[in-house]
Amino acid sequence: MHHYKVRAHVLTAFGFLTQSDHYHDYELESSEPLEAFASRLASKGFLAPNGERWIMPGAIIWIEPK
């Protein structure tokens, strides 16, 4: 099992006014190697581990092995 940290851009109500970017890191596990895992996320996105939102592919900033 591989462990990955995925950083995603988060829109905030005041982000437009402050011109600042906000990010959230997700820790995910997969049996896929990094390239296959990143390719799948880049095409489909993923459900946040808490299940409250779907992270769209365009919001993913980077993926790194842990």
N, C-alpha and C positions, 0 to 999 in steps of 0.2 A: 504494500500500500504506500502510495506517495502522498506527501503532505505539501500543500501549496498555500501561499498567501496571495490573495487577489485584491488589488486596490481598485476601487471604483469611485468615480466622480459623483458627488452628491449635490443636487441643487438645493439651495436654501432661499428662504424668502428675502433675506437681505443681501444675498450674494450679488445680485444685480447692482445694488446701490454701493456696496463696499468694494466691488471689483475683486473679490477674493475667492479663491477656489477652496472647496472643502472635499475631503476624501474619507472613505470608510474602508477599513481593511477587513477582509473575510478570510477565515482559515478553512480550507476545504481539503477533503481527502479524495483520492481517485486511484484506481488501479492503472490508469493510463500514464504513459510517460509525458513529460512536459509538452512536447510539440503537439501530440494528439489532444491532450487536455486543453491547451490554449486554442487549438483549431476549433474544437467543439464549442468552447465558450464564445469564441469570436463569431461563430455562425448562429448560435441560439441564445446566448446569455445563460443566466442561472437563477434559481430561486434562492433568495437570501436564507441562510440557515435558520433564522427565527421565523421564516415563512410569511413575513409581512409584506414583502415586495419582490417583484421580478426585476433582476438587474439586466438591463439591455446591453447588447454587445458594444454599442458606442460609448457606454459609460465606463468600460473597463480600461484602466490606465496601464497596468502591468500585472504580470503573473510571475511569481518566483518560487522556486522550491524552498521548503523549510528544512 
